[in-house]
Amino acid sequence: MKANRFGEKGFKQTVVVAAIAIGASALLFQGFIQAATAEEFKKINTIPTSYANVAASTSKATQSNLPTGYKKANYKIGAIDLEYYRNQTPTSKDITKEAAAEIGARALWEVFGLNLEGQVIEMGYQQPTESLPRSSWYADVLINGKRSYCFSVDSVTGELFDVVHGRTLDKQVSVAFDPVLDKNPQEYVALAKKLAEKYNVVHSQVKSVTYNGQGYSDNDPTISLDIAGENGEIALMTFSRYDKALLGIGYNGSYKPSLEFNEKLQKKLEEKVKELEKSAPPASGNETPFLTPVELD
């Protein structure tokens, strides 16, 4: 079974490398809403930002197109009150937090129909990491004082990395793994394809939609699907299994490097297991082998 969890303790962000143990789908919202503390963030190695494979002009052009009917809301911009963010300083190459906030506001309006009039966007600058080798602006969005949405964008190009709606249902709902849905997720495959095309999620024709796994956010059961584009992009869309509501999109800019990083970690882990197997004493008779290979995902 593949699973992903997000939003356990709010929207404060960190990259939890240990998620490798439960497969790629655990990295769904790696870039935006995993339970975080400043101490956890300090454990992440930062690396120089690289834009060798980034089509900056394309992403800027994408962000400059206003969604039909969109009007800029009068929202407030604040700062995320965590030590990690207080210690970060954007460079001269980075767009302003105000510009990043507006990119996110447009995306939230287009995807979720969210009007941010009178609301608050708390921003934080993030250094590049091994799993996301590009610096970014991350935002918690407070609706009537409650963290309900979040997003992140590339701090240099303004490319949208992800948008998420986190919620707590007002009723008791089972978040258990659904074996029937696991065997036949076609209804959600069709829904994901329809919305991926509507919101131009992979910036091209959709080539395929693949079931990724099930999980939950707070008490909201979820299902995730990989969206592959004809242009080579890949994104992840997550829906509620309760009412089929779209809960989040992880775009190519953040999702693809997270998958590549995940694969590297799996390869290293497999190599380590092989080394331990070679060094382990051979089992004899009915003795249990020292190491037994396991399937990670």
N, C-alpha and C positions, 0 to 999 in steps of 0.2 A: 504493500500500500504506500502511495506517495501522499504526503500531507504538507500543508503549510499553515503557519500560524502568524498572525500579526496583530498589533494593537493591544498586547497584553497589559501594558502599563502606560498607555497613552501614545503620543506621536513623537516622542523624543527618539532621535535616530542613532543607530549604530550599525556596524556591519558585523554580524555574528558568524564568524568563519566556521564555527562548529556545526552550522546548519548542513554542512556537507553530508553528515551522517544520515540524513533522511531524504537526500536526493535533491535534484535541481529545483523542484517546485518549492522547496523551503526557502529559496532565494527570491521568491516572488517579489516581495517588497523590500528586498535587501537595501535598496537605496532610499527608502522613505519612512516606514513606520514600524521598525522592530523596537522592542523595549530597550531603552538606552539609559545609560548613566554616564557621567563625565569620566569616571574611572574606566569604563569599558572602552570609551573612545580613545583613551590614551594608549590602549594596547594595540591599536591598529597602526601598522607601518604606513607612513605617507611616502609617496614617490613623486618625482617630477611630472608635471602635467605633459601629456603627449597628444598632439593633434595630427599626427602623421596620416591617420586614416579617417579624419573627420571632414566631411564636406560642409565647411562652415557657411559658404554662400547659400547652399541649399537650405540649411536649417534656419538662417536668418530670413530668407525669403518666406519660409513657411510661417515663422512667427509674426511677420509683418502683415499677414493677411488677417483682417479682422473678421470674426465670425459674423454671419448675417444677423443683423438686428442687435448686435452688441453695443452697449454704451458703458463707458467707464464709470464705475461706481465710486462713491466717496467713502473709501475705507481708510482705516488707520494702519500704519506700518510700525511694528514694534520689533524688539529683539528677543530671541529665545534666551531665557535666563538660565544658561548652563555654563559652567566654567570653560568647557571646550570652545564654545562659540565666542565667549568673551575674549579668548586668547587668539582668535583668528583675525588676520588682516588681509582684505582683498588687495590684489595688485592693480597696477595701472591698466592692465589688459582686461580686467574684469568689468562686466557691466554693473551698474549700480543695483542696490537691493530694490530700489523703487522700480527700475525697469524689469527686474526679475519677478517682482510681485505682480506687475501688470500682465506679464506673460502667463503666470499661473492663474490669475483671475480670469483671463480670457478662456483658458482651457477649462476651468471649473464651470464657467458659464456654459460653454459649448457642450461639455460631456454630461454635466449633472444639472444644468439649468440653474446654477447657483448665482443669486444676486448678492453681492458683497456690500451693498449699501449699509453704512453704519457699523460694519463688522471690523475685525482685527486680523491682520496677517503678521505673524511673528516670524522674522527671518533669521537665518544663520548661515554663515559662510563655511564651506567644508573643503578641506584639502583633498587632493587625489589620494586614492588608496590602491592597493594591488588589485582589488576586485572592481574598482571604478577609477581608472587612471586619468580622470579629468575632474578638475575642481568644479564645485557646484554651489548654488544657492538652494538651501532647503527651507521650507516654510510650513509652519503649523497654522491652520486657519481656524480661528475662534468664531463660532456662531453663537451669539448671545452669551459669550463668556465661556463656552464649552468647545474644546478641541474636537472638531468634527470632520475636517478635511485636511489634506496636506498635499504638497507637490514639491518637485525639485526640478531645476533647470541647469544646464551647463552655464557656468559663470562667465565664460568667454563668448560663446556663440549665441547663447540664449535658447539653445535647443531644449525642448521639453523632454525631461527624463521620465517623469511619472506623475500620475494624479490618483488620489485615493480618497474614498469616502469611508470613514470608520463610524460605526454606529452600534448602539446597544438596543436590541429589540425589547419592546415593552411586554413581552410574553415569554413563557417557557417554550423553547424549541430544542429539539434534539440536534446535537452537533456531531452525532456519531457517524462514522463512515457508512456510506450507503452502497452496499454490494450490487444492488440492482442498477443503480445509476452508473456504477463503475463498469458494468458490462455493456450498458447502452446509454452513453451520454449524448446521443445524437441531437436531442432537443436543444442542448446548450451549445453544441457545435454549430448548429444552424443559427442560433441567436448571436453567437460570437461573430460569425461571418457577416451577418447582417449589420451589426453595429461597427465592426471593424471597417467595413466599406463606407458606412455612413460618416464615421469620424476620421477616415483616412489614416488609420492607425499605423500602417506600415508604408505609407506614402507611395503606394502602387497597388496594382490588382492583388487581391488575396490569392495566394497559391494553394494554401492548405490551412486547415484548422485541426489541431490535434489535442485531444484530452490530455491534460497534464496531471491533475490530481485533486484531492479533496482536502479540506481543512476547515478552519473556523477562525473568526475574529470576535473576541469577547463571546457573546452567545449567538452569533450569527454564523450559521454553517455556510461554507463556501465551496466553490468549484472553480478550477483554473484551467485555461486553455492556451496553448501556444498558437500564435498567428504568424504564419510565414508569408512573406511577400514575394512577388515575382522578381523584385529587385534585390533579393537576398536579405532584406531586413527581417527581424523576428521580434515579436512583442508578446506580452503575456496579459491576458484579460481575466479578471476574476469577477464572478457573479455570486449572489446569495442563492443558496439552495432553498431558502425559505420562500422567497417571492420573485426570484430571477432578476433582482435589481443588479445593475452594474455597480461594482464596488471599487474597481481600480484598473488602471492600465499602466503597465511597465513597458515603456517604449524601447526601441532598438538601442538607443544610445546608452542606456543603463542595463537593460536586460541581457543583451548579447555579451558584453564583457563579463557579466556575472556568471553566465553559463560557461564561458571559456575558463574563467578562474575556477569554477566548480570542477570542471573536467581536469584541470591541472592538479587540483587537490586530490581528486579521486585517483589519478595516476600515481601521485606520490605516495598515497596511502597504500595502494596495491603493491607498489615497489617495496615499501617498508614491510608489508606483510610477507612478501616473498623472501626478504632478507631474514626475517625472524623464523620463517619456516625452515630455511636452510641451516640456521644455527641451532634449531631446536633438536633435542635428542629424539631419535626414532622411537615410535611406539612399538611395543611388542605384545603379542598375545591379545588379551582383551583390554589393554590399556587404552584410555582415551587419548587421541592425538593432542599434542601440546597446543596446536593452532588449527582451527577449522575455518576455511574460507566462508565468507558470508556475502550475500548480495546486498549492496548498499541501497539500491533503489528499485 
